[in-house]
Amino acid sequence: MKTTFTGLLTALTLGALTLTGCVNEEPPYKQTGTGSTTSGSTGYLSGEMNLRVIYDAQTDTQTDDTEDATQTPPTQQSTTRAELATDDYRVRIVSADGLNTPFEGSYAELKARLAEGPMELPIGSYDLTVRSHADTELQAAAWNMPVYGTSYAFSIRKDETTPVDDIVCTLQNIKVTLLCSADLADQLADDTKASVSLGDAVLEFDKAKWDGQQAAFFMPAGETNDLEFLLTGTFVEGGDVSFSRTISGVKAGQWRKIELVIAYADQGGIKFDIQVDNFVLDETITINGSEGVWEPGYEETPLVEAPTLAWTGHDFSETFQLKASMFDEESLCSEPFEIVATVPGKVARFDIAISSTNEQFMASLRELKIEQFDLCTISGTEATMLQGFGFPVGDQVKGQTDKTFYIGGQLPSMLYAFEGTHTFAFTVTDEEGQQARATLTLLVDKAHEEGTANAPTIVMVTDNHDIAEPYVMNEIKDIEIAISAPNGGIKELLVTVDAPALEPLLEEIGLTTLVTPGVDLCYPDQTAAEVLGSVVGFPVGEQVLNQTSIPFKVGADFVQILAGLESAESPCTFKFNLRVTDNAGGSTSATLTLVQPAK
């Protein structure tokens, strides 16, 4: 095993050295006007994108007061309305670490932006989410209000264009209809009520429409949910009606079709029961097509469970730091790195996207063509190399219901040769189209293994003042601070303000986020960038991100504003809390306290 590892590591290292001199640093669309960044730190999102919707044809083509109990195909006119409506779908692109949101807006706006040319993005992993409704429009329960959406994971590679495949939106809430035969409904008095609830959200079905045409939609509270059915009232010929049932294991995207039936009649009394059919939307169609039907998935039995991913003994949400003490003389890691995939619906795809803050490592992966791949389909030399790292490939994973990866042998040892943060984004898809996602994040930070060497620093330069002590603004001038992050550059510079006298002004200019939760100067929104950059004098955006040292100042014009503010507190105190985090995970905090001069 040692010989195999040495050969693989040599190949990776040579690949990195070779690729360094071969990468085209200026792709032909670099000058498209999308903004310039340091060469080698960005890639591009393709301008070609197609949004498709698997929609509920019954709800989309029938109004709430329709008398037709049959499901009719949608007309071209109705599907045209559905097509036009997708322009208003809300789209959000966010980095996998949640710190960067390069786009948030409508699908129409995204199409218009991409029509100008490929979108330039920092290298790394991203999630694109789509939803037919804004968060403010969502209701826990509503009539005839299907919510469509999806999420799509992709990676941006250095100076390359990443195409996004068809984005297919499916139902995100739960559909419920109620059916009762006319002769049974006639035996129930008009005061009889049938309701369905999920948690605190309740909808009552109109008795005149117990024909399966009135569709209730519930936003799921979790991965699986319990619906409560309740029937109360009286019989026409006398006697109370009281019946309830729990419908468990309900998931987003399912249609629970409830039918009220007579279980048995005993001496003139009627006992009720319900039959529940579950339907899933099984046929993908384009939004301007002429078909769209719900295909029955099963009757009175649960759907196959969604896949799950687990890291034995660890939480995927936590970054794991590799240390020299974890490796033995054979360069094997003592940490098992046991990844368990449970896929009752059988593995159809198992995608892995690798990203890193270390460009040399990423160049090696690109050279070896193992930056992004599907374990089910990868073959040849690449498959052999992945097997050497402990990954199953081909039929070893495709069609399996349970699979454990033991990748704690050579892979961590190879990663330890490259400083930085390395992420492995796993996406397993079963044969039903259900997915599970998880990201394994590994940190190599040799300087911080035993201490805090090379940690970020925040030092006040003005008057050689100790930043830990309050500073009285007796002279109106720039107040300067030096911030350094020698170990990989700045990943985050979070600024929050604790200053009651300043809050009315911040509210007036729409910058209350500076009070809470704070503003990350690496990724400020437009208002924060304009105010903090132009008025206050803070560095913002690329002036901060990935820089190893920056001058940070509070401009004299803003100092004069602070000195002149009045409040019940006299003199006023303004606290600027700073927290800088580097790309190696090190973090340092300090508070700049400015005090008004004596009046």
N, C-alpha and C positions, 0 to 999 in steps of 0.2 A: 504493500500500500504506500510505503514511503516513496518508492521509486515512481509509482504512478503519479503521486501528488507533485513530486519535484518536476516531472515532465510537464504536467498541466500548468504549474505555476510559471515555468520557463516559457511555455507557449504564450501564456497571457502577457507576461512581461515584454517579450519580443513583439507581440502584437501591438502593445501600447506604444513602444518605441517607433515601430514602423509606421503606425497610423498617424503619429504626430506630424510627420512631414508630408502626409498625403491628403489630409482633409482639405477640401475646398472651403476657404474661409469666407468667400463672397458669392453666395448663390445668386443666380440671375435676378431674383425678385427682391434682393436685399434693399433696393432703392425704391420700394413701392410707396414710401411715405407713411409707413406704419410705425415709424419710430426707429431710432438706432440704439443698439446696445453694444456692450463689449463683445467682440467676436468670440464665438465659442460658448457663450452663456445662454443662447436661445435657440429655438427651433420654430416651426411654423405649423399652424392648423390649417388644413386644406379648405379652400373656398367652396368645394363641392359638398353639399349636405342635403339629405332628403328626409323629411319628417313624415312618417306614416302613422296611422291610428287604427287600432283594432277597436271598433266602437260597438256599442250596444244598439243594434239596429232597431230593436223594438222601442226603446226609449227615445232614440234620436229621430224616429219617423212617426211616432204617435204622440198626440198631445194628451194632457192629463184627463181631458173629458171625452176621449174617444169612446164610441160605443162598440167598436169592432173588437171582438175578442180574439181574432186571429192575428198572427204575426205576418205582416206583409213586407215584401222587400222594399228597401229604400228607393226613392225615385232619384233621378239624376239631379233634380232641383235640390232635394234634401242633402245629398252628398256634396253638392256644390257649397251649400251653407256650411257643412262640416269642414270642407277644405278651406274656405275663407276664414273660419273661426280659428284655425291653427295659427294664423298670423299673430293672434293675441296670446298664444301659449307663452308662459313665463319660462325663460331659460336662464340657467345659472352655471357658470364654469368656475370651479373652485379647486385650488391645489389640494393634494391629498392630505397635507398637514393642516388645511383649513386656514392658512395665514394669507393666502393670496386669492382674490376674486377678480380675475381679469375681465369678466363679462357678467352682467346681470341686466336682463331686459326682456323684450318680447322676441319671439321667433322671427318676426318681420325685421326687427332691428338687427338681429344676428345675421340674417340673410343679406341685408343691405351692407353690413360691415364686411362680410366675407366676399361679397361681389366686388369689393375694391381690391381684393387680393388676399393671399394667405395672412392669417393673423399671427403676429409674432408673440411668442410666449417664452418665459424662462423654461429651461429644461427641467423635467421632472414628471411626476404622475398627477393626473387631474381627474375629476369627476364632473361630468356634464349632466345636469338634472333638468328635466322638462316637466311642466305641470300645466294642465289646461286652465287652472284657476290660481289667482294670487292667494297667498296665505290669508289675507284679510277677507277673502270671499268664501273660504271654506266653512261649512257648517257641519256640526257633529251628526245631524240627521236632516234630510230634506227630501222632498218629493221630486222625482224625475230630475235629479242633478248628478249625473255620472261625472266623476273626476278622472281624467286620464293623465298618465304621466309615465316616466321611466327614468332610469339613471344609466349612464354610459361611462365606463372608465377608459381612459386613453393616456398615452405617454408622449411627451415631447422630447425628441432627441436632438442633439447638437446639429444645427444647420440643416436639418432634414424637415421635409413636409410630412405631417401625419394626416392621412385621410380618415375621416369619420364615416363609418358605414351607415346604412339606413338606421335612423332612430325610430324605433317602433314603440309607440305609446299604447299602454293597456290600461284597463280599469284599475283605479287605485282605491276605490271604496267598495263597499259591500252592497249588493242589490238584493232586495227582498220583495216578493210579490205574494199575494194571498188569493187563493181560489177556494170557492165553496159552491157546491151545486145549488141551483135555484130552489129545488124542492126542500133541501135542508135549510137554506136561508129563510124560506117562507115560514118555517116553524119557530123562528126566533123573532121576538118583539123588536120594535124599532129602537128601543133603548139599549139593545145589545151592542157591545163595543168589542172590537178586536184590535189589539195594539201589539207592537213589537218594539223592544227597547234594547239598546246596547249601552250599558252603564247608565248614565243619567239622561241620555238622549232617547226620547220616546216619540213614536209616530202612531197615530190612530187611523186605521183604515176605514174609509167610508163604506158603510154596509151595502150601499147601492152598487159598489164597485168591487165586490169580492169575486171578481171575474178574472183575476190575474193581470189586469191592465194597469192598475195603479202601482207604480214602482217606488219603493222607499229606498233611499241610499244612506248608508251609515259609514262615517269615517272610522276605520279600525283603530282600536285603542292599543293593540299589540299585534304580535305575529299571529296569534290565534285568539279568537274572541268568542264570547258566549252571547247569543241572542236569547231574549226572554219573550215568549209568546203568552199573551194573557187574553182570555175571553170572559167577559162578564155581562150580565143582563138577566133577561127573563124569557121564558117560553111564551108563545102566543096563548097556549092553553093553560098557562099557569105554571109556577115553579121557577126557581132561580137557576141561572146559568153561571157556573164558575169552573174555569178550566185553565191550567197553565202548563207550559212545557219549556224546558231549556234546550236550545239548539247549540251544541258546543263545537269547538274546533273550527270555527268559521274564519276564513282568511280574506284578505284584500283580493279583489278580482273575481270573487265567487258570486254567483246568483243563487240564493236559497229560495226555492219555489215551494211555498207552504200550501198544502191542501188540507182543509178542514173536513174530516170525515166522521161517520158514526162508527164507533168501536163496537158497540152492541146496544140493543134496546132490551130493558128488563121491566116487565109489568108497566109498560107505558112510559118508563123513564128512559132518557137517551144519555148514553155515555159517549163523550167526544174523544177523539184522538187527532193527531196530525200526521200526515205523510210529508216528508221533506225530500225533494229532489235537489241535487246540486248540479248546476250547469257551469261550464267554463267556456270562455270564448276560445275556440280551437282553430279557427281559420284566419290566417293573416290576410288582410285585404288592404289595398291602397285607398286613400281617403276619397278619391274620385271614382271609385269602382261602383258597380251596381249590385254588389252582394254584401251581406254582412249578417250572419246568423249565429245564434248561440248553439253550440254543439253539446249534447248531453255528455257529461263526464262519468257519472256513476249514479247509482240510486241507493240511498240509505247506507252508504259506506264512505269513510273519509278519503279524501285525496291523499296521494303519496306525500309524505312529509318532505319539506324543503331541505336542501343540503345544509350541513354545518361544517365549520372549520374550527379546530381547537389546537392550541400549542400546549402540550402537556407541561403542567407546572408553572405556566406563565400566562400573562394577559397580552393579547396582541396590541392593546392600546398603549402599552408601556414600551419605551425604548430600552433595549438590552445592550449593555456595554461589554464588548469583548476585551479581555485583559490577558496579559502575558501569562499570568498564573494559571490560566485555564488550559494551557497546552502542555502536553507531556514531551518526552524526548523524541517521540515519533511525529511531533507536530500535530497530534490529534487532540481535539477539544474534549474536555471532560463533560461539558454541557451536552446532553443528548440531542437537543433540537429535534424533538419528535413532533411532527405535524400530523394531526389526525383528521382525515376527511371522511365524513359520514354522509352517504348519498343514497338514500332509499330508492330514488328514482333512476339510479344508474348514471354514471358519469358520461356525458356527451362531449364536453370540452373541459379542459383544465388549463386556463391561461395564467401565465406568470409574466409580469412586467417588472424589470429590474431598473432601478434608478439609483443615483449616488451623487453626492456633492463632490466626489473625487473624479475629475475629468479623465485622469490617466486610466482609472478603473473602467470608466464608461467607454473609452476608446478601445480598451481590450475586448470588452463585450461586443462592441460593434464589429471589430475585426473577426471575432469568432462566431458572429451571427447568433448569439444567445442573449440578446438584450430583451427580446419580447417573443414569446413562443407559446404554443399549445402543446402540452405534454402528450395529448392523444395523437397528434399528427406529425410531430417533429421526427426527423429520421436522419440517417447518415452519420457523419462525424459529429455533428452537433448533439444528436441523441446519445452517442457513445460517451461524449464528454459529460453530459448531464447525468447519465447513469453512474459515472465515476464519482460524481458529487452526491449520490444517494437518491436522485429523483427517478421514479419509475416512468417509463415512456410507453407509447403505443398501447397494446393490449394489456400491459401491466396495470394501466389505469383506466382506459376506455371501457365502459360497460360495467365497471366495478361499483359495488355499493358501499364498501368500506376499504379505505386504504390509509396506511401509515407511512409517512416519509421519514427516514432517519438520515438527516442531512448534517449531523454534528461531527462528521469525520473530517474530510479534507476541505470542505467549503469554508468553515469559519477560519481555518488556518490561512487559506488563500486571501480571505477578506481582511485579515489582520495586517497584511502587507500594505494595505491602502488606508491612509488616514481619512476620516470623514464619516458621514452618515449614509448607510446603504439600506435601501428598502426593497422588499420583495412583495409585490402586490399580487395576491392570489385571487382568482375568480373561478369557481367551479360551477358548471352549468349541468343540470341533469336533463334527461330526455324529455321532461315536461316543460323545459324552459325556465325552471326555477333556478335561482342563483344564490350562492353564498360568497361573501367577499371578506378578506382579511389582509392586513398588511403587517409583515414582519419587518421591524426596524432595528437595525444593528448599528451601534456606534463604535468607531475605533478612534480613541482619543488618548494616545499614549502619555501625553503631557499631564493628563488629569487622573491617571490611574492611581497614583499615590499621593497627590497633592493638588495644589491649585496653580501650578506654574502656567504662565501665559494666559491666565484668566483675563476677561475684559476689565478695563479700568476706566474710571470717571474722575477726572481731576479738574478743579477750578483753576484757571490761568490768571484771571483778573486779580491784580494786587497780591498774587500768590496766596489767595485766601483759601482756608480750609473749608471745603464744601460742606462738611458736617456742621459748620457753625453758621448762624444767620448772618446775612450780608446786608448792611444798611445802605440804601441807594442815595448817599449824600451827593453824589456827582452823577449827572445824566450822561451815561456813556454805554458803549457795548459791554455786556457782561459775557465773558468768554469761558468756555469749558472745553477740555480736550477729552475725547472718547477714543479708546483704542480696543481693538479685538484682534490681536495678532494670530490667534489660533483659528484660521479659516474665514475670518471676516464676519461682519455683523449680519445676523439672521433676523433679529427683531430689536427695535428701539422703541419701547413703550413709554409714553409720556402721559401722566395724569396730573391734574391740578387740584389742590386743596386750598381754595381761596374764596370764601363767601362774598367778599366785596367784588370779585371778578365775575361771579356767576350770572348776574343780570346782563352783562355785556356779552358773555358767551351765548346766552339764550337768544339775545337779539340777533346775533350773526349766525345762529344755527350750528353752534359748535359745543353743545352740552356734552357730547361724547368725550370731550377732554376731561370732564369731571368723572364720568363713569361711562363705559368701562375703560376709557383711555384711548389714545390714538397711537397706532404703530406707525412711526414715521417712515418705515420701509414701504408700507402700503397704505398711504393716507387716501381718503376719498377726496373728491374734487374740492369741496369746501375747505377741508382741513389743509390740503396742499396749498391752496391760494392764501388762506389766512395765516397759517403757521409759517409758510415759506416766504411770502411776500411782505407781510405786515410784521410778524414777530421776529423773523430772521432765522428760524430753525432750518436745518438741512432736511430735505424730504426726498422720498423715492430713491432714484439711483445714486443720489448724493450720499445715501446711507447704506443701502443694501449691498452686502458683500464687501464693503470697504473695511480695511484693517485699521484705519484711523481717520477721524473726522474732527474738524473744528465745529463746536456747537455753541451758538451764541443767542443771547436775548438782545435784540437790537435796541439802540439808544431811543428810537422813536417809541418803541413799546415800553421801555423803562420809564419814559416820561409819562405815558398813560397810567402806568401802575402808580407812580409817585403822586399823581393828581387825583386818584380815586378817593371817594369819601364813603364812609359807612359808620355804623355804630361802633365798630372796632377802630380804635385809634391808638397808635398807628396801625395801618393794615399790614397783614402778613400774607405773603403769597408763596405757597409751597409747590414746586415743580418736582414731582417724583419721577425719577428716571430709572428704567431697567433695561440693560443691554444684554442680549443673548447672542453668542457666537454660533457658527455653523458646526462646532464640535460639541455643543450642548452646555458650555460654560456660561454662567450668568453673574452679573454684578448689578447692584442697586445703589442709588444715592439720591439724596433730596437736596435740591437747590432752594434755599429759603431766603426770599427777598423781603426786606422790611422798609416801609416808608421812612423818609427822613423826618426828624422832629420838626413840628410846625410851630 
